[in-house]
Amino acid sequence: MLRFTFDSHFQRRLIDSLYAEAMILAEASRGYFDGIGREERDALGPVQRVSFSCESVKVTTRLMHVLTWLLTQRAVDAGELHWTEARLPARRLARSPESDMRQVGQLPSRALRLTQASIDLHGRVERLDVMADSALRTMSPVRLLQARLSRAF
């Protein structure tokens, strides 16, 4: 999908690197929110406990959106999915759930760091998704037609 912007070797390395980062962040988040984070949450006031729980869901949601997008890119790279199919709305990167940074700032430091890391990762992947659109717009009409025809047959 990004093949019009990057050479395929660079694209593969970039996607693999982001995938590894997302998996590490997902594991760290799971470990925290299911482990010591529960103890830290229980020590918070009622409003902060709700905020903590909401942020844990938002972090997980962001990471699942990122991982889904990256797996789609891997499928394109492996030839399992045509790049034009990867641009369909259902396969695009889903929006990141919004976080109120004032509330997030009142959470334990590790919850804050995980939330910020998930927002940052989603933002970087979102920029790649937008870049792919830019590459698609710069394609000639003939290439777009060829892509549609190759997908049809």
Backbone as ProteinMPNN parsed JSONL, in Angstrom:
{"seq_chain_A": "MLRFTFDSHFQRRLIDSLYAEAMILAEASRGYFDGIGREERDALGPVQRVSFSCESVKVTTRLMHVLTWLLTQRAVDAGELHWTEARLPARRLARSPESDMRQVGQLPSRALRLTQASIDLHGRVERLDVMADSALRTMSPVRLLQARLSRAF", "coords_chain_A": {"N_chain_A": [[0.806, -1.172, 0.0], [1.902, 1.289, 0.792], [3.707, 1.339, -1.119], [4.049, 3.178, -3.141], [5.255, 5.278, -2.043], [7.46, 4.48, -0.531], [10.345, 2.332, -0.965], [9.982, -1.225, -1.233], [11.503, -2.747, 0.596], [12.235, -0.928, 2.614], [9.669, -0.222, 3.419], [8.69, -2.685, 4.42], [10.448, -3.087, 6.587], [9.797, -0.866, 8.151], [7.059, -1.325, 8.747], [7.31, -3.786, 10.085], [8.849, -2.953, 12.281], [7.125, -1.117, 13.545], [5.069, -2.874, 14.132], [6.31, -4.621, 15.973], [6.83, -2.759, 18.019], [4.175, -2.067, 18.685], [3.21, -4.527, 19.627], [4.86, -4.963, 21.856], [4.135, -2.763, 23.41], [1.421, -3.373, 23.756], [1.597, -5.714, 25.277], [2.921, -4.731, 27.55], [0.985, -2.943, 28.445], [-1.193, -4.656, 28.955], [-0.06, -6.229, 30.967], [0.339, -4.288, 32.928], [-2.247, -3.027, 33.37], [-3.752, -5.251, 34.075], [-2.406, -6.137, 36.253], [-0.316, -4.748, 38.53], [-1.447, -2.301, 38.114], [-4.106, -2.517, 38.84], [-4.013, -2.468, 41.619], [-3.024, 0.102, 41.967], [-5.108, 1.532, 40.813], [-7.185, 0.956, 42.626], [-6.399, 2.459, 44.784], [-7.051, 4.997, 44.132], [-9.283, 7.886, 44.039], [-12.909, 7.876, 43.597], [-13.694, 9.141, 41.089], [-11.259, 9.229, 39.7], [-10.75, 6.499, 39.567], [-12.698, 5.614, 37.768], [-11.873, 7.073, 35.528], [-9.337, 5.932, 35.181], [-10.067, 3.275, 34.513], [-11.47, 3.764, 32.124], [-9.386, 4.819, 30.55], [-7.721, 2.581, 30.356], [-9.219, 0.945, 28.682], [-9.286, 2.579, 26.412], [-6.565, 2.714, 25.713], [-6.115, 0.027, 25.042], [-7.915, -0.206, 22.901], [-6.868, 1.649, 21.029], [-4.394, 0.409, 20.496], [-5.23, -2.021, 19.394], [-6.458, -1.094, 17.055], [-4.223, -0.078, 15.726], [-2.631, -2.409, 15.463], [-4.307, -3.965, 13.845], [-4.321, -2.437, 11.481], [-1.598, -2.581, 10.826], [-1.301, -5.336, 10.399], [-2.88, -5.576, 8.152], [-1.282, -4.191, 6.341], [0.88, -5.934, 6.252], [-0.365, -8.108, 5.053], [-0.843, -7.063, 2.524], [1.802, -6.702, 1.674], [2.6, -9.368, 1.598], [1.182, -10.253, -0.53], [-1.316, -11.231, -0.134], [-3.45, -9.608, -0.062], [-4.781, -7.11, -2.097], [-3.418, -3.867, -2.679], [-5.29, -1.859, -3.218], [-7.565, -2.815, -1.996], [-6.833, -2.6, 0.632], [-7.166, 0.048, 1.044], [-9.819, 0.452, 1.342], [-12.561, 1.741, 3.257], [-13.261, 0.092, 5.493], [-10.909, -1.209, 6.076], [-9.139, 0.676, 6.797], [-7.179, 2.687, 9.095], [-8.667, 2.92, 12.177], [-10.235, 5.593, 13.992], [-8.661, 7.164, 16.782], [-9.606, 6.717, 20.149], [-10.624, 9.509, 22.061], [-8.786, 11.127, 24.621], [-9.006, 12.766, 27.718], [-6.66, 14.827, 28.616], [-6.262, 16.223, 30.968], [-7.534, 14.679, 32.888], [-6.141, 12.304, 32.5], [-3.638, 13.101, 33.302], [-3.874, 12.985, 36.041], [-3.674, 10.385, 36.71], [-1.897, 7.406, 37.854], [1.668, 7.371, 37.286], [2.655, 5.391, 35.5], [0.355, 4.563, 34.115], [-0.225, 6.938, 32.854], [2.068, 7.198, 31.186], [1.75, 4.914, 29.513], [-0.667, 5.532, 28.28], [0.036, 7.898, 26.892], [2.027, 6.84, 25.222], [0.522, 5.095, 23.635], [-1.134, 6.897, 22.303], [0.776, 8.356, 20.881], [1.913, 6.332, 19.214], [-0.355, 5.579, 17.708], [-0.791, 8.02, 16.402], [1.518, 8.228, 14.784], [1.177, 6.037, 13.065], [-1.188, 6.797, 11.909], [-0.334, 8.975, 10.389], [1.136, 7.612, 8.439], [-0.92, 6.241, 7.187], [-2.336, 8.372, 6.076], [-0.367, 9.308, 4.35], [-0.347, 7.25, 2.497], [-2.749, 7.707, 1.23], [-2.122, 10.129, -0.015], [-0.2, 9.245, -1.807], [-1.798, 7.647, -3.377], [-3.478, 9.551, -4.553], [-1.661, 10.818, -6.217], [-1.208, 9.045, -8.158], [-1.409, 8.145, -11.585], [-4.343, 8.365, -13.666], [-4.444, 6.209, -15.401], [-2.886, 4.222, -14.126], [-4.465, 3.849, -11.842], [-6.761, 2.785, -13.025], [-5.665, 0.456, -14.112], [-5.019, -0.861, -11.709], [-7.578, -1.266, -10.654], [-8.602, -2.963, -12.627], [-6.867, -5.172, -12.387], [-7.592, -6.049, -9.901], [-10.158, -6.884, -10.379], [-9.864, -9.102, -11.986]], "CA_chain_A": [[0.0, 0.0, 0.0], [2.783, 2.439, 0.807], [4.716, 1.064, -2.133], [4.245, 4.324, -4.015], [6.003, 6.27, -1.295], [8.702, 3.882, -0.052], [10.679, 1.074, -1.595], [9.331, -2.291, -0.464], [12.352, -3.176, 1.709], [12.057, 0.066, 3.667], [8.286, -0.348, 3.888], [8.599, -3.904, 5.228], [11.159, -2.844, 7.846], [9.012, 0.103, 8.91], [5.861, -2.015, 9.241], [7.754, -4.767, 11.091], [9.282, -2.224, 13.471], [5.924, -0.615, 14.209], [4.348, -4.035, 14.655], [7.013, -5.045, 17.19], [6.57, -1.741, 19.033], [2.779, -2.185, 19.114], [3.072, -5.755, 20.417], [5.524, -4.727, 23.144], [3.277, -1.835, 24.152], [0.203, -4.105, 24.127], [1.945, -6.62, 26.377], [3.19, -3.903, 28.731], [-0.307, -2.41, 28.894], [-1.943, -5.762, 29.543], [0.586, -6.569, 32.226], [0.112, -3.233, 33.916], [-3.66, -2.832, 33.699], [-4.255, -6.468, 34.719], [-1.561, -6.466, 37.402], [-0.101, -3.714, 39.544], [-2.352, -1.19, 37.836], [-5.341, -2.7, 39.617], [-3.739, -1.98, 42.973], [-2.92, 1.561, 41.883], [-6.466, 2.029, 40.564], [-7.973, 0.845, 43.862], [-5.962, 3.502, 45.723], [-7.519, 6.293, 43.631], [-10.639, 8.304, 44.381], [-13.918, 7.314, 42.696], [-13.646, 9.718, 39.737], [-10.013, 8.784, 39.074], [-10.882, 5.063, 39.267], [-13.46, 5.522, 36.518], [-10.981, 7.578, 34.492], [-8.318, 4.898, 35.002], [-10.685, 2.167, 33.775], [-11.735, 4.236, 30.763], [-8.117, 4.923, 29.819], [-7.206, 1.244, 30.04], [-9.958, 0.505, 27.497], [-8.852, 3.415, 25.288], [-5.226, 2.26, 25.322], [-6.297, -1.259, 24.356], [-8.586, 0.052, 21.62], [-5.882, 2.266, 20.129], [-3.399, -0.579, 20.086], [-5.876, -2.993, 18.494], [-6.611, -0.427, 15.757], [-2.89, -0.018, 15.11], [-2.227, -3.759, 15.077], [-5.138, -4.368, 12.704], [-3.815, -1.737, 10.305], [-0.284, -3.134, 10.479], [-1.515, -6.672, 9.831], [-3.372, -5.353, 6.786], [-0.108, -3.843, 5.525], [1.637, -7.17, 6.072], [-1.102, -8.92, 4.075], [-0.565, -6.458, 1.22], [3.196, -7.015, 1.36], [2.693, -10.809, 1.306], [0.393, -10.565, -1.713], [-2.582, -11.837, 0.271], [-4.467, -8.577, -0.184], [-4.361, -6.084, -3.042], [-3.289, -2.582, -1.982], [-6.514, -1.07, -3.338], [-8.491, -3.325, -0.98], [-6.373, -2.079, 1.914], [-7.599, 1.44, 1.137], [-11.261, 0.502, 1.606], [-12.802, 2.31, 4.597], [-13.285, -0.928, 6.553], [-9.543, -1.662, 6.351], [-8.324, 1.836, 7.165], [-6.918, 2.858, 10.518], [-9.805, 3.519, 12.879], [-9.9, 6.767, 14.802], [-8.22, 6.945, 18.154], [-10.51, 7.282, 21.154], [-10.077, 10.734, 22.647], [-8.472, 11.123, 26.051], [-8.942, 14.063, 28.371], [-5.318, 14.808, 29.193], [-6.319, 16.71, 32.353], [-7.842, 13.514, 33.718], [-5.035, 11.359, 32.36], [-2.543, 13.639, 34.112], [-4.104, 12.66, 37.451], [-3.514, 8.942, 36.882], [-0.533, 6.987, 38.211], [2.63, 7.706, 36.223], [2.765, 4.347, 34.471], [-0.863, 4.654, 33.301], [-0.017, 8.133, 32.029], [3.06, 6.883, 30.14], [1.164, 3.967, 28.555], [-1.663, 6.275, 27.504], [0.75, 8.777, 25.963], [2.703, 6.008, 24.222], [-0.469, 4.584, 22.682], [-1.551, 8.048, 21.487], [1.898, 8.643, 19.981], [1.997, 5.271, 18.205], [-1.506, 5.724, 16.813], [-0.55, 9.204, 15.58], [2.529, 7.922, 13.751], [0.57, 5.139, 12.08], [-2.181, 7.61, 11.203], [0.389, 9.745, 9.367], [1.438, 6.686, 7.34], [-2.181, 5.98, 6.495], [-2.608, 9.573, 5.281], [0.631, 9.317, 3.277], [-0.782, 6.298, 1.478], [-3.772, 8.414, 0.458], [-1.429, 11.097, -0.869], [0.418, 8.479, -2.887], [-2.878, 7.199, -4.245], [-3.943, 10.71, -5.328], [-0.671, 11.204, -7.21], [-1.153, 8.03, -9.214], [-2.074, 8.545, -12.816], [-5.619, 7.681, -13.871], [-4.185, 4.924, -16.071], [-2.458, 3.273, -13.09], [-5.635, 3.545, -11.019], [-7.596, 1.883, -13.815], [-4.97, -0.848, -14.13], [-5.188, -1.471, -10.392], [-8.966, -1.745, -10.562], [-8.741, -4.122, -13.512], [-6.153, -6.328, -11.822], [-8.379, -6.527, -8.778], [-11.37, -7.515, -10.898], [-9.575, -10.381, -12.667]], "C_chain_A": [[0.86, 1.252, 0.0], [3.835, 2.342, -0.288], [4.973, 2.249, -3.054], [5.048, 5.42, -3.337], [7.38, 5.747, -0.902], [9.055, 2.678, -0.907], [10.198, -0.049, -0.677], [10.181, -2.776, 0.714], [12.202, -2.219, 2.889], [10.666, -0.053, 4.278], [8.143, -1.553, 4.809], [9.27, -3.707, 6.582], [10.379, -1.885, 8.74], [7.79, -0.572, 9.53], [6.247, -3.022, 10.317], [8.167, -4.088, 12.393], [8.086, -1.684, 14.249], [5.114, -1.753, 14.821], [4.992, -4.517, 15.962], [6.762, -4.053, 18.319], [5.145, -1.867, 19.574], [2.572, -3.423, 19.983], [3.702, -5.592, 21.797], [4.664, -3.806, 24.009], [1.984, -2.52, 24.6], [0.473, -5.033, 25.309], [2.215, -5.842, 27.659], [1.885, -3.353, 29.309], [-1.134, -3.496, 29.569], [-1.368, -6.119, 30.904], [0.322, -5.541, 33.311], [-1.358, -3.163, 34.336], [-4.283, -4.067, 34.358], [-3.484, -6.83, 35.984], [-1.514, -5.343, 38.409], [-1.017, -2.511, 39.344], [-3.658, -1.294, 38.602], [-5.169, -2.174, 41.039], [-3.67, -0.455, 42.984], [-4.297, 2.18, 41.645], [-7.282, 2.036, 41.851], [-7.604, 1.909, 44.889], [-6.455, 4.891, 45.314], [-8.911, 6.611, 44.162], [-11.621, 7.781, 43.335], [-13.855, 7.839, 41.256], [-12.389, 9.246, 39.003], [-10.052, 7.288, 38.748], [-11.631, 4.86, 37.953], [-12.587, 5.974, 35.349], [-9.904, 6.543, 34.155], [-8.878, 3.749, 34.165], [-10.969, 2.549, 32.328], [-10.451, 4.307, 29.95], [-7.54, 3.557, 29.489], [-7.912, 0.689, 28.806], [-9.512, 1.291, 26.271], [-7.47, 3.001, 24.793], [-5.34, 0.957, 24.523], [-6.924, -1.051, 22.986], [-7.625, 0.654, 20.612], [-4.907, 1.227, 19.595], [-3.997, -1.619, 19.157], [-6.108, -2.38, 17.114], [-5.278, -0.404, 15.013], [-2.469, -1.406, 14.622], [-3.029, -4.264, 13.879], [-4.628, -3.721, 11.424], [-2.477, -2.328, 9.854], [-0.402, -4.528, 9.884], [-2.067, -6.579, 8.409], [-2.203, -5.031, 5.862], [0.754, -5.073, 5.261], [0.96, -8.072, 5.043], [-0.883, -8.38, 2.662], [0.847, -6.834, 0.779], [3.371, -8.487, 0.969], [1.904, -11.208, 0.064], [-0.944, -11.216, -1.391], [-3.753, -10.886, 0.094], [-3.942, -7.531, -1.152], [-4.367, -4.732, -2.336], [-4.537, -1.726, -2.103], [-7.573, -1.533, -2.331], [-8.116, -2.797, 0.408], [-6.797, -0.628, 2.115], [-9.109, 1.558, 1.349], [-11.493, 1.002, 3.031], [-12.772, 1.279, 5.733], [-11.886, -1.407, 6.939], [-8.61, -0.527, 6.745], [-8.098, 1.861, 8.67], [-8.118, 3.548, 11.15], [-9.325, 4.688, 13.73], [-9.511, 6.363, 16.214], [-9.275, 7.488, 19.115], [-9.846, 8.489, 21.812], [-9.876, 10.583, 24.148], [-8.436, 12.548, 26.556], [-7.621, 14.098, 29.141], [-5.278, 15.404, 30.606], [-6.609, 15.542, 33.294], [-6.705, 12.501, 33.679], [-3.863, 11.796, 33.227], [-2.686, 13.344, 35.598], [-3.951, 11.163, 37.736], [-2.103, 8.615, 37.353], [0.41, 7.139, 37.007], [2.717, 6.639, 35.136], [1.534, 4.341, 33.564], [-0.755, 5.846, 32.353], [0.937, 7.834, 30.882], [2.497, 5.936, 29.092], [0.12, 4.659, 27.674], [-0.971, 7.157, 26.471], [1.446, 7.978, 24.866], [1.714, 5.481, 23.188], [-0.977, 5.704, 21.771], [-0.471, 8.368, 20.458], [1.989, 7.605, 18.859], [0.847, 5.382, 17.217], [-1.303, 6.919, 15.885], [0.456, 8.954, 14.47], [1.946, 7.03, 12.668], [-0.487, 5.895, 11.267], [-1.51, 8.442, 10.106], [0.767, 8.853, 8.18], [0.194, 6.401, 6.513], [-2.538, 7.162, 5.585], [-1.621, 9.663, 4.111], [0.232, 8.381, 2.153], [-1.881, 6.918, 0.619], [-3.136, 9.408, -0.496], [-0.796, 10.395, -2.058], [-0.643, 8.033, -3.883], [-3.373, 8.351, -5.118], [-2.949, 11.104, -6.407], [-0.52, 10.167, -8.316], [-1.893, 8.529, -10.445], [-3.401, 7.799, -12.949], [-5.451, 6.317, -14.544], [-3.777, 3.868, -15.043], [-3.623, 2.889, -12.179], [-6.561, 2.565, -11.735], [-6.96, 0.495, -13.893], [-5.122, -1.575, -12.797], [-6.59, -2.021, -10.229], [-9.172, -2.973, -11.422], [-8.054, -5.359, -12.96], [-6.896, -6.897, -10.632], [-9.604, -7.292, -9.232], [-11.093, -8.893, -11.507], [-8.585, -11.18, -11.932]], "O_chain_A": [[0.564, 2.193, -0.735], [4.743, 3.169, -0.367], [6.026, 2.312, -3.688], [5.471, 6.379, -3.982], [8.36, 6.492, -0.936], [8.174, 2.064, -1.51], [10.027, 0.16, 0.524], [9.627, -3.179, 1.736], [12.059, -2.655, 4.031], [10.503, 0.007, 5.496], [7.533, -1.445, 5.872], [8.727, -4.111, 7.61], [10.313, -2.08, 9.954], [7.525, -0.399, 10.72], [5.585, -3.107, 11.351], [7.873, -4.586, 13.479], [8.043, -1.783, 15.475], [4.543, -1.606, 15.902], [4.293, -4.786, 16.939], [6.51, -4.457, 19.454], [4.931, -1.782, 20.784], [1.838, -3.371, 20.969], [3.135, -6.036, 22.795], [4.491, -4.051, 25.203], [1.505, -2.272, 25.706], [-0.336, -5.121, 26.232], [1.784, -6.251, 28.737], [1.712, -3.307, 30.527], [-1.709, -3.274, 30.635], [-2.105, -6.291, 31.875], [0.108, -5.888, 34.473], [-1.671, -3.232, 35.524], [-5.242, -3.94, 35.12], [-3.881, -7.743, 36.709], [-2.509, -5.018, 39.056], [-1.325, -1.791, 40.294], [-4.25, -0.28, 38.973], [-6.058, -1.523, 41.589], [-4.19, 0.195, 43.89], [-4.616, 3.228, 42.208], [-7.989, 3.002, 42.137], [-8.405, 2.227, 45.768], [-6.295, 5.853, 46.065], [-9.621, 5.739, 44.662], [-11.198, 7.291, 42.288], [-13.953, 7.058, 40.31], [-12.449, 8.904, 37.822], [-9.455, 6.854, 37.763], [-11.243, 4.033, 37.128], [-12.565, 5.329, 34.301], [-9.601, 6.311, 32.985], [-8.236, 3.3, 33.216], [-10.739, 1.758, 31.414], [-10.428, 3.9, 28.788], [-6.926, 3.392, 28.435], [-7.282, 0.036, 27.974], [-9.373, 0.715, 25.192], [-7.233, 2.943, 23.586], [-4.733, 0.812, 23.461], [-6.494, -1.667, 22.01], [-7.574, 0.215, 19.463], [-4.631, 1.173, 18.396], [-3.332, -2.057, 18.218], [-5.969, -3.072, 16.104], [-5.22, -0.678, 13.814], [-2.003, -1.554, 13.492], [-2.478, -4.921, 12.996], [-4.515, -4.385, 10.394], [-2.25, -2.547, 8.664], [0.331, -4.864, 8.954], [-1.751, -7.415, 7.562], [-2.134, -5.531, 4.739], [1.296, -5.233, 4.167], [1.636, -8.727, 4.25], [-0.752, -9.153, 1.713], [1.057, -7.238, -0.365], [4.193, -8.812, 0.112], [1.946, -12.366, -0.353], [-1.63, -11.702, -2.291], [-4.911, -11.305, 0.099], [-2.791, -7.107, -1.047], [-5.222, -4.479, -1.488], [-4.832, -0.943, -1.2], [-8.383, -0.73, -1.869], [-8.985, -2.575, 1.251], [-6.788, -0.13, 3.241], [-9.62, 2.665, 1.518], [-10.694, 0.71, 3.921], [-12.297, 1.586, 6.826], [-11.704, -1.956, 8.025], [-7.426, -0.748, 6.998], [-8.754, 1.138, 9.42], [-8.532, 4.622, 10.716], [-8.163, 4.755, 14.129], [-9.974, 5.357, 16.751], [-9.782, 8.593, 18.921], [-8.645, 8.478, 22.082], [-10.697, 9.987, 24.845], [-7.898, 13.436, 25.896], [-7.489, 13.47, 30.191], [-4.351, 15.118, 31.363], [-6.007, 15.429, 34.362], [-6.351, 11.912, 34.7], [-3.176, 10.964, 33.819], [-1.71, 13.445, 36.341], [-4.085, 10.731, 38.881], [-1.209, 9.456, 37.262], [-0.018, 7.044, 35.856], [2.84, 6.973, 33.958], [1.665, 4.132, 32.358], [-1.151, 5.763, 31.191], [0.654, 8.174, 29.733], [2.738, 6.127, 27.9], [0.037, 4.4, 26.473], [-1.354, 7.16, 25.301], [1.454, 8.393, 23.707], [2.028, 5.426, 21.999], [-1.222, 5.472, 20.587], [-0.777, 8.623, 19.293], [2.126, 7.963, 17.69], [1.06, 5.289, 16.008], [-1.614, 6.833, 14.697], [0.27, 9.414, 13.344], [2.196, 7.246, 11.483], [-0.649, 5.65, 10.071], [-2.063, 8.593, 9.017], [0.72, 9.301, 7.034], [0.255, 6.33, 5.285], [-2.991, 6.967, 4.456], [-2.002, 10.052, 3.007], [0.451, 8.687, 0.981], [-1.935, 6.679, -0.588], [-3.551, 9.524, -1.649], [-0.849, 10.891, -3.183], [-0.41, 8.04, -5.092], [-3.658, 8.15, -6.298], [-3.348, 11.673, -7.423], [0.205, 10.382, -9.288], [-2.884, 9.251, -10.34], [-3.555, 6.71, -12.395], [-6.219, 5.389, -14.289], [-4.27, 2.741, -15.087], [-3.749, 1.729, -11.789], [-7.08, 1.631, -11.124], [-7.647, -0.518, -13.756], [-5.331, -2.788, -12.775], [-6.77, -3.127, -9.719], [-9.838, -3.921, -11.006], [-8.588, -6.465, -13.049], [-6.837, -8.1, -10.38], [-10.045, -8.23, -8.567], [-11.977, -9.748, -11.542], [-8.232, -12.277, -12.366]]}, "name": "protein", "num_of_chains": 1, "seq": "MLRFTFDSHFQRRLIDSLYAEAMILAEASRGYFDGIGREERDALGPVQRVSFSCESVKVTTRLMHVLTWLLTQRAVDAGELHWTEARLPARRLARSPESDMRQVGQLPSRALRLTQASIDLHGRVERLDVMADSALRTMSPVRLLQARLSRAF"}
